[in-house]
Amino acid sequence: MALLQISEPGQSPEPHKHRLAAGIDLGTTNSLVATVRNGIAVCLPDEHGRTMLPSIVQYRADGDVVVGQSAAQAHTTDPKNTILSVKRFMGRGLKDVIHVEAMPYDFVDAEGMVRLRTVQGVRSPVEISAEILRVLGARAEASLGGPLTGVVITVPAYFDEAQRQATKDAAKLAGLNVLRLLNEPTAAAVAYGLDNASEGVYAVYDLGGGTFDLSILKLSRGIFEVLATSGDSALGGDDFDHRLFCWLLDKARIAPPSGEDARRLLMKAREAKELLSVCEEAPVRASLASGEEVSLIVTRDDFARMTEHLVRKTIAPMRKVLRDAGLSADEVKGVVMVGGATRMPHIQRAVADFFGQEPLTNLDPDKVVALGAAIQANILAGNRKDEEWLLLDVIPLSLGLETMGGLVEKVIPRNATLPIARAQEFTTFKDGQTAMAFHVVQGERELVADCRSLARFELRGIPPMAAGAARIRVTFQVDADGLLSVSAREMASGVETSVLVKPSYGLSDDEIADMLKEGIEHAEEDMGARALREQQVEADRVIEATEHALEVDGALLDDGERAKVEAALAALRELRGGVDHAAIRQGIAALGRATDEFAARRMDRSIRTALTGHKVSEIEV
Amino acid sequence: MGVTLTENAARHVENFIAKRGKGLGIRFGVKTSGCSGMAYKLEFVDDKHDEDLIFESHGIKILVDPKSLPYVEGTELDFVREGLNEGFKFNNPNVKDACGCGESFNV
């Protein structure tokens, strides 16, 4: 018979109706799956009692695909077909992948996402991730005794649309129904039950094997909002191992070893690091193939001193993220620690010093993200109907449209909470314009050339109207998973077109960080450039309108008057080519003054024409 | 008679309540539904009802509503592990036939 679990009061499921759901932490180094059972979130172990599944996939020559611990062993013997840290390739093109030359893989630069050539053929990061998800999904189904209704998969807060879409595609390929993608820091806060805690701002410090992420969350009325994120995609626990490894070589006075010796010493360094989280000192003993013996004692203080610069590297992003969120350290009510590397006492001390309070460490830092995902999955699957639960995440970089003159009109600002829809009205630039091109961009800079292009599309079939008369409503919609769709609609005729933004490849968090930095550094310069472009666009519009009016209604002016207008027009054309936006503005005003009388006469004539029984459509204004 | 827990089941319930942070005990009963007529109901208890019958087994309180009692009288709850799956299993002497999955039953 089926095994029953204890439900919350009044929430026993109908027979055959309990919806099995799981939360998956699809990590760079390790992945976990968790579920809510008997009212408690638990990570599900495999048949050997291990909850962590190394995110390693090996494609074997015999056609088998091996995932996890067994694949880890093949890392040294079959590096080309054993893929580690595939998360770094998700939604990325070859040029986005850093240190390509240091990786043993046979990369294939394909359209959109990079691919890897293995003994079983060319595989995409989506397919490789799907292998990991398939193993975790099977583990959950075996543990829960039935098929999964759906899963929540966590992703870094900075993942862009391409990376999120790739993650969803991987789940689909693995036969899993994704209830939602959830940002990792938000999941960690949920695991700590901070949704039931007092309202305020919380920080999530996530130092994993190879990545560092810092997020500021705001809780109000039980709702989480990610205020800001920051981090370092090339900093993690592995760097601490490596630093200790170098220290050992130095102390033992041995030359940098290679192959088996290097691996053995690195493993010893890691063991010593882990021991130092619970003991004051750790012995390191190893006999190398070269015959050399290493026998050293490393103390907590030694270790703290040699890795101080690494700890300091996590402090700068902390300052930045607080600045982004407009907060000071003492406004943070609680700090959540995530990732195995946060077990190191000197990390905890540094974080405590920075925020002026002890961080939350009572949940297993390796598991918190998966546990939070499980809690969310349980709710989304409909097992806790009474709860109204919303998790808000943010857009890492502003989304906008290109407007005349290569300027960016921001439609959704950075750090806006998800899901979000914003509409803005645009109009035509020329008389009789029947089509409009849209260019969707992402970034903080004022000029399109400095932002990232996401998509282009066109709206056709706009009824011919005078410039500025058409009303085109452009709606940007970002769903709860951070995927963007943009639609444009001409309000009078109802013609509409839309695009789902699934960019060919995404931005790395380094790029995001760089773009943010540039945005701040170039703010003043950008403002100037923007002012100039705006005046140039306005000048073009006025020049074109005046030329058109002269052509149509030139007869209304005598030669002297006409010469005056022509002179002002020529002056503005001259200024338009310059770089002084104030001068262009004056030129526009001067032309305006020179054509005042002309405009008045044109208006009079239009009215007269209308009154003498002509059709309105015949009148040119 | 009444309803009892095995020692193993009681230890797990105690553990779940401790992790949950609150709870007087567990509620065990039946409700009418499912493919064979009736289904088990197993929940944490935060509020006791006046008519509840209370049994105690290995230090754990089991609350049963009087309407359910005839169907579950004499049942022993055990906590078992089957492969990766784990949960509560019932040894109910009243059951005549259960549906294939055991989630609902007939008396």
Interface residues (C-beta under 8 A of the other chain):
Chain A: M1 A2 L3 L4 Q5 I6 S7 E8 P9 G10 Q11 S12 E14 P15 H16 R37 N38 G39 I40 L44 P45 D46 E47 R139 A142 S143 L144 G145
Chain B: H12 V13 F16 K19 R20 I26 R27 K31 S33 G34 C35 A39 Y40 K41 L42 E43 F44 V45 D46 D47 V80 E82 G83 L84 N85 E86 G87 F88 K89 F90 A98 C99 C101 G102 E103 S104
